[in-house]
Amino acid sequence: MKKIRIVRFAILFIISLNGQAQTNINLRDAILLSMQNSKQLKITMAKSEIANMKEKEIINLMLPRVSLGAEYRRLSNIEPYAIQFVPPPAPATVLNANIPNTSNFRLSFYEPLFTGLRGFTALRSNQLLVEAAKLDIDKDKTEIYMNVVNTYYNMYKIMLSQTVLEESHLMVESRLKDVNALKKNGMATQNDVLKVELQKSNIELNQMELMTNKAIANFNFNILLGLPDSTVLNIDTTELYATKENGTLYDFLNDGLINRSDLKAQEIRTQVADNAVKIQKGNYYPQFYMSGNLLYANPNQRIFPPEQKFNATWDFGVGFTWDITGLYINKNLVNIAEQNAFMAKTGTDGMEDLIKIDINQAFLIFNQSKEKIKLNEKAVAQSKENQRMATSKFKNQLAIISEVLEADLMVIQSEMNLTNAKIDAELAYYRLLRYSGKLK
């Protein structure tokens, strides 16, 4: 986290000094900045905190319930009830004195002793959900990582394409000078000049489209990194090409089924669904509890005859309740919980299948991309040789300008294809790492 703050501070400091600054950024720093500023990651981390809080809430519900209460009442006056045990003039014995002012203090506690193990199972389920929430954070970080990689390499592809078109533009301007010189000597026609000018216009049109695409990608990348919209980002290419890890398809499949955070989270949620069945079955059992009270009252109704003074009494006991009707009603709830557990387990199996499909596809595409690089390198060499021969023939008046322009176009296309093949190979490798759970 400290490194993220240093990187962000450095970038913002440069921007503040230069206005619309051109900032160099490497892939590692881009990933760190994106993770720091990701809205989705912050939401996921907040959900993880909520899961931790719910665990404390469940623990609190398992604690004894202790309550303290006080009450004062003013009663209407009544005629005291008295019995004449001794003949008059001896006074009668008052059994129910008139005590209009009553007050009491009560301290009570209630503690469930056995609830069908629902409390402990719910606590275990929440602990599992806390683990799943942490894995969700890892999953979001992987998604952020891959989004940055895609955007980063897309900008790099645009940059390389611009370089190819700049070289092509210089080449076609040279062609235009040569054709104009030949036209003056009567060795080329106006139509030949127009063909070269048309190719120049097409290259300039492609350059304009690339500039627009670069501006869009730059703006989107700034949003992703949490930087000012006007920041001009320059891609640092020193560590752009990753060191490739060799491995068989089986190795990547095995890693994916072991390392994927989303699969681990799904497996944990499957356990939670199984626990939900246990919790629901806990309703079949009687609920045992323990309770007690400490009463300090004036008058205390447990003392006879009543006296207008405070007296303390207490009670303690154990008991149970059993919802007999619930034995029938609960069957449907158990069935629902079992179906939810079945769907969770099936979802886990389905996710494993999708992971295998993704890894297999990514592995084959990555291997194919390496072969495409070799073929495109060969195509570049062939197109340049064809260009050299066409240029030589044109200078010796053995070929027309259309053949030369076609050869130039083939060089441009082959170089663009090679650029795209190299970038696609890098992205294919990162996708393979992502699907196999190795993108850390």
RODO-2510 file (C-alpha; in nm, 4 decimals, decimal comma):
residues 440
     n   res          X          Y          Z
     1     m     0,0000     0,0000     0,0000
     2     k     0,2882     0,2369     0,0786
     3     k     0,4368     0,1709    -0,2660
     4     i     0,1016     0,2483    -0,4306
     5     r     0,0844     0,5855    -0,2536
     6     i     0,4416     0,6723    -0,3556
     7     v     0,3718     0,5881    -0,7213
     8     r     0,0468     0,7833    -0,7248
     9     f     0,2049     1,0840    -0,5520
    10     a     0,4922     1,0892    -0,7986
    11     i     0,2613     1,0804    -1,0997
    12     l     0,0289     1,3502    -0,9654
    13     f     0,3282     1,5672    -0,8696
    14     i     0,4614     1,5531    -1,2267
    15     i     0,1162     1,6348    -1,3631
    16     s     0,0795     1,9345    -1,1320
    17     l     0,4133     2,0731    -1,2570
    18     n     0,3482     2,0207    -1,6264
    19     g    -0,0249     2,0749    -1,6712
    20     q    -0,1143     1,8213    -1,9405
    21     a     0,1831     1,6044    -1,8479
    22     q     0,3253     1,3190    -2,0443
    23     t     0,3783     1,0497    -1,7861
    24     n     0,5744     0,7302    -1,8352
    25     i     0,4129     0,4347    -1,6631
    26     n     0,5071     0,0683    -1,6521
    27     l     0,2713    -0,2244    -1,6261
    28     r     0,3406    -0,2984    -1,2586
    29     d     0,2691     0,0594    -1,1447
    30     a    -0,0434     0,0708    -1,3606
    31     i    -0,1764    -0,2423    -1,1896
    32     l    -0,1044    -0,1025    -0,8419
    33     l    -0,2741     0,2298    -0,9195
    34     s    -0,5773     0,0605    -1,0694
    35     m    -0,6220    -0,1606    -0,7632
    36     q    -0,5975     0,1396    -0,5348
    37     n    -0,8660     0,3323    -0,7243
    38     s    -1,1018     0,0501    -0,8270
    39     k    -1,4592     0,1227    -0,7150
    40     q    -1,5583    -0,2420    -0,7511
    41     l    -1,2673    -0,3580    -0,5352
    42     k    -1,3623    -0,1102    -0,2630
    43     i    -1,7201    -0,2428    -0,2667
    44     t    -1,5957    -0,6020    -0,2414
    45     m    -1,3668    -0,5106     0,0484
    46     a    -1,6602    -0,3432     0,2240
    47     k    -1,8615    -0,6642     0,1806
    48     s    -1,5747    -0,8527     0,3425
    49     e    -1,5870    -0,6162     0,6395
    50     i    -1,9627    -0,6696     0,6683
    51     a    -1,9049    -1,0473     0,6749
    52     n    -1,6645    -0,9992     0,9669
    53     m    -1,9194    -0,7850     1,1484
    54     k    -2,1900    -1,0468     1,0986
    55     e    -1,9648    -1,3062     1,2637
    56     k    -1,9480    -1,0860     1,5732
    57     e    -2,3240    -1,0415     1,5555
    58     i    -2,3800    -1,4196     1,5594
    59     i    -2,1422    -1,4594     1,8534
    60     n    -2,3321    -1,1882     2,0398
    61     l    -2,6613    -1,3695     1,9790
    62     m    -2,5183    -1,6772     2,1495
    63     l    -2,4399    -1,4838     2,4685
    64     p    -2,6827    -1,4948     2,7661
    65     r    -2,9568    -1,2331     2,7453
    66     v    -2,9305    -1,0141     3,0570
    67     s    -3,1790    -0,7356     3,1208
    68     l    -3,2416    -0,4834     3,3963
    69     g    -3,5775    -0,3189     3,4534
    70     a    -3,7502    -0,0894     3,7046
    71     e    -4,1139     0,0082     3,7566
    72     y    -4,3228     0,2388     3,9716
    73     r    -4,7017     0,2233     4,0011
    74     r    -4,9590     0,4278     4,1888
    75     l    -5,2623     0,2146     4,2811
    76     s    -5,6074     0,3287     4,3792
    77     n    -5,7034     0,3058     4,7443
    78     i    -5,8910    -0,0058     4,8544
    79     e    -6,0585    -0,1212     5,1705
    80     p    -5,8088    -0,3397     5,3556
    81     y    -5,9200    -0,6986     5,4056
    82     a    -5,9199    -0,7940     5,7722
    83     i    -6,0324    -1,0970     5,9768
    84     q    -6,1515    -1,0796     6,3369
    85     f    -5,9685    -1,3689     6,5014
    86     v    -6,0331    -1,2423     6,8596
    87     p    -6,3709    -1,1004     6,9720
    88     p    -6,3903    -0,7189     7,0043
    89     p    -6,2673    -0,4977     7,1398
    90     a    -5,9495    -0,6669     7,0122
    91     p    -5,8463    -0,5274     6,6692
    92     a    -5,8986    -0,7315     6,3505
    93     t    -5,6003    -0,8814     6,1699
    94     v    -5,5359    -0,7044     5,8342
    95     l    -5,4427    -0,9548     5,5642
    96     n    -5,4370    -0,7225     5,2620
    97     a    -5,3105    -0,3800     5,3567
    98     n    -5,3718    -0,0753     5,1366
    99     i    -5,0306     0,0014     4,9810
   100     p    -5,0976     0,2427     4,6909
   101     n    -4,7316     0,3121     4,6022
   102     t    -4,5474     0,0143     4,4534
   103     s    -4,2051    -0,0099     4,2876
   104     n    -3,9643    -0,2834     4,1890
   105     f    -3,6261    -0,3558     4,0293
   106     r    -3,5752    -0,6752     3,8260
   107     l    -3,2526    -0,8324     3,6955
   108     s    -3,3202    -1,1196     3,4511
   109     f    -3,1177    -1,3540     3,2358
   110     y    -3,2017    -1,6083     2,9666
   111     e    -2,9560    -1,8554     2,8160
   112     p    -3,0382    -2,1098     2,5409
   113     l    -2,8726    -2,4401     2,6267
   114     f    -2,9533    -2,6404     2,3151
   115     t    -3,1114    -2,5132     1,9921
   116     g    -3,0401    -2,8047     1,7621
   117     l    -2,6816    -2,6785     1,7116
   118     r    -2,8196    -2,4021     1,4905
   119     g    -2,6138    -2,1304     1,6554
   120     f    -2,2801    -2,3085     1,6173
   121     t    -2,3607    -2,4099     1,2600
   122     a    -2,4605    -2,0531     1,1719
   123     l    -2,1331    -1,9294     1,3222
   124     r    -1,9334    -2,1794     1,1174
   125     s    -2,1241    -2,0794     0,8032
   126     n    -2,0455    -1,7140     0,8574
   127     q    -1,6781    -1,7952     0,9129
   128     l    -1,6842    -1,9708     0,5769
   129     l    -1,8506    -1,6659     0,4191
   130     v    -1,5713    -1,4488     0,5595
   131     e    -1,3200    -1,6724     0,3781
   132     a    -1,5288    -1,6534     0,0600
   133     a    -1,5392    -1,2730     0,0828
   134     k    -1,1595    -1,2618     0,1007
   135     l    -1,1409    -1,4841    -0,2066
   136     d    -1,3814    -1,2468    -0,3834
   137     i    -1,1268    -0,9718    -0,3216
   138     d    -0,8596    -1,1868    -0,4871
   139     k    -1,0943    -1,2505    -0,7807
   140     d    -1,1580    -0,8777    -0,8262
   141     k    -0,7849    -0,8082    -0,8113
   142     t    -0,7321    -1,0636    -1,0871
   143     e    -1,0026    -0,8975    -1,2979
   144     i    -0,8408    -0,5569    -1,2430
   145     y    -0,5005    -0,7020    -1,3319
   146     m    -0,6374    -0,8412    -1,6583
   147     n    -0,8256    -0,5208    -1,7460
   148     v    -0,5043    -0,3212    -1,7031
   149     v    -0,3078    -0,5718    -1,9109
   150     n    -0,5633    -0,5537    -2,1949
   151     t    -0,5680    -0,1742    -2,1918
   152     y    -0,1900    -0,1480    -2,1596
   153     y    -0,1187    -0,3794    -2,4512
   154     n    -0,3915    -0,2170    -2,6595
   155     m    -0,2170     0,1197    -2,6186
   156     y     0,1142    -0,0461    -2,7004
   157     k    -0,0381    -0,1990    -3,0161
   158     i    -0,1597     0,1457    -3,1229
   159     m     0,1857     0,2913    -3,0564
   160     l     0,3572     0,0250    -3,2693
   161     s     0,0999     0,0674    -3,5451
   162     q     0,1682     0,4408    -3,5468
   163     t     0,5404     0,3708    -3,5872
   164     v     0,4730     0,1432    -3,8840
   165     l     0,2485     0,4022    -4,0479
   166     e     0,4999     0,6813    -3,9872
   167     e     0,7688     0,4788    -4,1622
   168     s     0,5240     0,3978    -4,4409
   169     h     0,4339     0,7649    -4,4760
   170     l     0,7996     0,8587    -4,5184
   171     m     0,8381     0,5815    -4,7730
   172     v     0,5383     0,6888    -4,9805
   173     e     0,6555     1,0518    -4,9768
   174     s     0,9840     0,9297    -5,1185
   175     r     0,7896     0,7357    -5,3815
   176     l     0,5965     1,0498    -5,4691
   177     k     0,9151     1,2483    -5,5245
   178     d     1,0536     0,9731    -5,7457
   179     v     0,7354     0,9506    -5,9552
   180     n     0,7169     1,3289    -5,9971
   181     a     1,0787     1,3299    -6,1140
   182     l     1,0043     1,0503    -6,3628
   183     k     0,6970     1,2401    -6,4837
   184     k     0,9120     1,5446    -6,5659
   185     n     1,1330     1,3227    -6,7760
   186     g     0,8319     1,1690    -6,9488
   187     m     0,8833     0,8291    -6,7848
   188     a     0,5648     0,8383    -6,5712
   189     t     0,2102     0,9591    -6,6217
   190     q    -0,0218     1,1772    -6,4149
   191     n    -0,2164     0,8641    -6,3348
   192     d     0,0953     0,7153    -6,1722
   193     v     0,1289     1,0263    -5,9575
   194     l    -0,2372     1,0048    -5,8555
   195     k    -0,1942     0,6422    -5,7479
   196     v     0,0937     0,7335    -5,5157
   197     e    -0,0978     1,0317    -5,3789
   198     l    -0,3975     0,8047    -5,3147
   199     q    -0,1812     0,5622    -5,1159
   200     k    -0,0430     0,8567    -4,9176
   201     s    -0,3973     0,9744    -4,8406
   202     n    -0,4965     0,6248    -4,7241
   203     i    -0,1982     0,6112    -4,4896
   204     e    -0,2843     0,9543    -4,3487
   205     l    -0,6438     0,8408    -4,2984
   206     n    -0,5220     0,5369    -4,1037
   207     q    -0,2948     0,7620    -3,8988
   208     m    -0,5892     0,9838    -3,8105
   209     e    -0,7964     0,6833    -3,7009
   210     l    -0,5090     0,5604    -3,4843
   211     m    -0,4765     0,9021    -3,3206
   212     t    -0,8467     0,8928    -3,2309
   213     n    -0,8196     0,5377    -3,0978
   214     k    -0,5151     0,6359    -2,8928
   215     a    -0,6978     0,9353    -2,7411
   216     i    -0,9929     0,7129    -2,6468
   217     a    -0,7651     0,4439    -2,4987
   218     n    -0,5625     0,7071    -2,3090
   219     f    -0,8769     0,8623    -2,1585
   220     n    -1,0166     0,5227    -2,0568
   221     f    -0,6814     0,4226    -1,9064
   222     n    -0,6748     0,7403    -1,6962
   223     i    -1,0187     0,6527    -1,5596
   224     l    -0,9010     0,2999    -1,4827
   225     l    -0,5914     0,4301    -1,3007
   226     g    -0,7695     0,7113    -1,1172
   227     l    -0,5528     0,9802    -1,2828
   228     p    -0,6646     1,3206    -1,4177
   229     d    -0,8405     1,2878    -1,7538
   230     s    -0,5875     1,5106    -1,9308
   231     t    -0,2852     1,2972    -1,8403
   232     v    -0,0987     1,1761    -2,1492
   233     l     0,0345     0,8286    -2,0755
   234     n     0,3463     0,6906    -2,2385
   235     i     0,3851     0,3152    -2,2241
   236     d     0,7106     0,1906    -2,0730
   237     t     0,8079    -0,1097    -2,2828
   238     t     1,1229    -0,2174    -2,0951
   239     e     0,9452    -0,5015    -1,9108
   240     l     0,6528    -0,5459    -2,1446
   241     y     0,7189    -0,8960    -2,2704
   242     a     0,6592    -1,1486    -1,9933
   243     t     0,8855    -1,4435    -1,9282
   244     k     0,6859    -1,7408    -2,0492
   245     e     0,6300    -2,0419    -1,8265
   246     n     0,6458    -2,3740    -2,0046
   247     g     0,3897    -2,6337    -1,9101
   248     t     0,1565    -2,8943    -2,0497
   249     l    -0,2160    -2,8555    -2,0827
   250     y    -0,2599    -3,0948    -1,7894
   251     d    -0,0376    -2,8720    -1,5728
   252     f    -0,2472    -2,5642    -1,6441
   253     l    -0,5742    -2,7541    -1,5943
   254     n    -0,4561    -2,8854    -1,2591
   255     d    -0,3396    -2,5393    -1,1505
   256     g    -0,6727    -2,3875    -1,2498
   257     l    -0,8735    -2,6339    -1,0403
   258     i    -0,6438    -2,5702    -0,7419
   259     n    -0,5640    -2,1984    -0,7597
   260     r    -0,8735    -2,0223    -0,8949
   261     s    -1,0125    -1,7861    -0,6281
   262     d    -1,3631    -1,7859    -0,7732
   263     l    -1,3746    -2,1676    -0,7675
   264     k    -1,2535    -2,1736    -0,4056
   265     a    -1,5209    -1,9202    -0,3122
   266     q    -1,7884    -2,1271    -0,4870
   267     e    -1,6759    -2,4427    -0,3038
   268     i    -1,6981    -2,2582     0,0272
   269     r    -2,0482    -2,1318    -0,0538
   270     t    -2,1428    -2,4912    -0,1322
   271     q    -2,0391    -2,5828     0,2226
   272     v    -2,2510    -2,2936     0,3510
   273     a    -2,5492    -2,4315     0,1596
   274     d    -2,4910    -2,7722     0,3220
   275     n    -2,4814    -2,6032     0,6623
   276     a    -2,8105    -2,4323     0,5837
   277     v    -2,9673    -2,7794     0,5602
   278     k    -2,8286    -2,8651     0,9047
   279     i    -2,9612    -2,5396     1,0480
   280     q    -3,3057    -2,6088     0,9093
   281     k    -3,3038    -2,9656     1,0445
   282     g    -3,2206    -2,8214     1,3864
   283     n    -3,5819    -2,7049     1,4067
   284     y    -3,6861    -3,0681     1,4568
   285     y    -3,5282    -3,0741     1,8043
   286     p    -3,6683    -2,9324     2,1286
   287     q    -3,5120    -2,6093     2,2488
   288     f    -3,3683    -2,6186     2,6032
   289     y    -3,3037    -2,3015     2,7974
   290     m    -3,2030    -2,1694     3,1394
   291     s    -3,3424    -1,8534     3,3005
   292     g    -3,3463    -1,6645     3,6298
   293     n    -3,4647    -1,3431     3,7961
   294     l    -3,3640    -1,1267     4,0922
   295     l    -3,6542    -0,9145     4,2207
   296     y    -3,6212    -0,6232     4,4637
   297     a    -3,9741    -0,4908     4,5217
   298     n    -4,1846    -0,2780     4,7530
   299     p    -4,4055    -0,4553     4,8341
   300     n    -4,2774    -0,7938     4,7280
   301     q    -4,5820    -1,0031     4,6299
   302     r    -4,4068    -1,3258     4,7231
   303     i    -4,4037    -1,2203     5,0883
   304     f    -4,7278    -1,2535     5,2835
   305     p    -4,8711    -1,0509     5,4288
   306     p    -4,7490    -0,7642     5,2050
   307     e    -4,5215    -0,5097     5,3700
   308     q    -4,4543    -0,1523     5,2600
   309     k    -4,0769    -0,1981     5,2325
   310     f    -3,8259    -0,3394     4,9844
   311     n    -3,7597    -0,7137     4,9950
   312     a    -3,5397    -0,9213     4,7618
   313     t    -3,6364    -1,2595     4,6164
   314     w    -3,4983    -1,4668     4,3306
   315     d    -3,5877    -1,7561     4,1037
   316     f    -3,3901    -1,9890     3,8751
   317     g    -3,4980    -2,2679     3,6431
   318     v    -3,4496    -2,4693     3,3260
   319     g    -3,7080    -2,5602     3,0648
   320     f    -3,7711    -2,6605     2,7085
   321     t    -4,0096    -2,5858     2,4258
   322     w    -4,0913    -2,8105     2,1333
   323     d    -4,2818    -2,6875     1,8310
   324     i    -4,4866    -2,9962     1,7471
   325     t    -4,6592    -2,8331     1,4512
   326     g    -4,3169    -2,7314     1,3206
   327     l    -4,2243    -3,0992     1,2808
   328     y    -4,4623    -3,1060     0,9859
   329     i    -4,4094    -2,7525     0,8555
   330     n    -4,0307    -2,7793     0,8674
   331     k    -4,0209    -3,0635     0,6124
   332     n    -4,0847    -2,8234     0,3259
   333     l    -3,8177    -2,5817     0,4505
   334     v    -3,5659    -2,8661     0,4725
   335     n    -3,6493    -2,9703     0,1158
   336     i    -3,5925    -2,6145    -0,0048
   337     a    -3,2557    -2,5986     0,1743
   338     e    -3,1539    -2,9346     0,0233
   339     q    -3,2415    -2,8112    -0,3265
   340     n    -3,0361    -2,4959    -0,2690
   341     a    -2,7429    -2,7145    -0,1588
   342     f    -2,7855    -2,9279    -0,4705
   343     m    -2,7834    -2,6198    -0,6938
   344     a    -2,4717    -2,4891    -0,5203
   345     k    -2,2926    -2,8225    -0,5706
   346     t    -2,4031    -2,8378    -0,9337
   347     g    -2,2870    -2,4788    -0,9802
   348     t    -1,9435    -2,5761    -0,8489
   349     d    -1,9245    -2,8677    -1,0921
   350     g    -2,0351    -2,6405    -1,3759
   351     m    -1,7696    -2,3829    -1,2868
   352     e    -1,5025    -2,6544    -1,2983
   353     d    -1,6188    -2,7490    -1,6481
   354     l    -1,6057    -2,3861    -1,7638
   355     i    -1,2565    -2,3463    -1,6182
   356     k    -1,1386    -2,6509    -1,8112
   357     i    -1,2933    -2,5150    -2,1319
   358     d    -1,1348    -2,1710    -2,0833
   359     i    -0,7909    -2,3135    -2,0029
   360     n    -0,7971    -2,5522    -2,2994
   361     q    -0,8990    -2,2729    -2,5363
   362     a    -0,6405    -2,0292    -2,3933
   363     f    -0,3662    -2,2928    -2,4121
   364     l    -0,4382    -2,3735    -2,7775
   365     i    -0,4671    -2,0057    -2,8758
   366     f    -0,1392    -1,9261    -2,7005
   367     n     0,0437    -2,2036    -2,8866
   368     q    -0,1178    -2,0913    -3,2105
   369     s    -0,0093    -1,7319    -3,1469
   370     k     0,3549    -1,8388    -3,1190
   371     e     0,3302    -2,0083    -3,4589
   372     k     0,1630    -1,6975    -3,6039
   373     i     0,4624    -1,4879    -3,4990
   374     k     0,6978    -1,7164    -3,6912
   375     l     0,4751    -1,7100    -3,9999
   376     n     0,4361    -1,3306    -3,9877
   377     e     0,8120    -1,2814    -3,9468
   378     k     0,8552    -1,4907    -4,2599
   379     a     0,5864    -1,2873    -4,4357
   380     v     0,7618    -0,9592    -4,3473
   381     a     1,0878    -1,0865    -4,4916
   382     q     0,9123    -1,2046    -4,8084
   383     s     0,7199    -0,8791    -4,8534
   384     k     1,0360    -0,6698    -4,8139
   385     e     1,2162    -0,8834    -5,0711
   386     n     0,9175    -0,8483    -5,3035
   387     q     0,9255    -0,4704    -5,2442
   388     r     1,2965    -0,4557    -5,3271
   389     m     1,2453    -0,6470    -5,6509
   390     a     0,9436    -0,4386    -5,7545
   391     t     1,1323    -0,1153    -5,6874
   392     s     1,4287    -0,2364    -5,8884
   393     k     1,2067    -0,3361    -6,1832
   394     f     1,0265    -0,0024    -6,1727
   395     k     1,3539     0,1897    -6,1876
   396     n     1,4536    -0,0216    -6,4898
   397     q     1,1085     0,0375    -6,6473
   398     l     1,0219    -0,3328    -6,6149
   399     a     0,7261    -0,2737    -6,3813
   400     i     0,4531    -0,0156    -6,3456
   401     i     0,3956     0,1997    -6,0363
   402     s     0,0923    -0,0082    -5,9322
   403     e     0,3166    -0,3094    -5,8730
   404     v     0,5476    -0,1012    -5,6551
   405     l     0,2589     0,0427    -5,4534
   406     e     0,1123    -0,3020    -5,4115
   407     a     0,4490    -0,4252    -5,2842
   408     d     0,4665    -0,1298    -5,0415
   409     l     0,1171    -0,2086    -4,9173
   410     m     0,2132    -0,5724    -4,8587
   411     v     0,5080    -0,4588    -4,6443
   412     i     0,2837    -0,2323    -4,4388
   413     q     0,0240    -0,5064    -4,3927
   414     s     0,2799    -0,7746    -4,3031
   415     e     0,4465    -0,5488    -4,0445
   416     m     0,1093    -0,4612    -3,8933
   417     n     0,0217    -0,8306    -3,8831
   418     l     0,3499    -0,9094    -3,7080
   419     t     0,2865    -0,6350    -3,4510
   420     n    -0,0632    -0,7645    -3,3819
   421     a     0,0618    -1,1240    -3,3603
   422     k     0,3214    -1,0335    -3,0961
   423     i     0,0695    -0,8401    -2,8851
   424     d    -0,1930    -1,1133    -2,9253
   425     a     0,0609    -1,3708    -2,8071
   426     e     0,1288    -1,1699    -2,4902
   427     l    -0,2432    -1,1285    -2,4199
   428     a    -0,3031    -1,4974    -2,4894
   429     y    -0,0366    -1,5857    -2,2322
   430     y    -0,1879    -1,3540    -1,9715
   431     r    -0,5317    -1,5068    -2,0348
   432     l    -0,3821    -1,8527    -1,9853
   433     l    -0,2333    -1,7382    -1,6531
   434     r    -0,5644    -1,5856    -1,5525
   435     y    -0,7728    -1,8938    -1,6286
   436     s    -0,5236    -2,1205    -1,4513
   437     g    -0,5203    -1,9002    -1,1387
   438     k    -0,1562    -1,7963    -1,1787
   439     l    -0,2106    -1,4269    -1,2397
   440     k    -0,0797    -1,2811    -0,9159
***
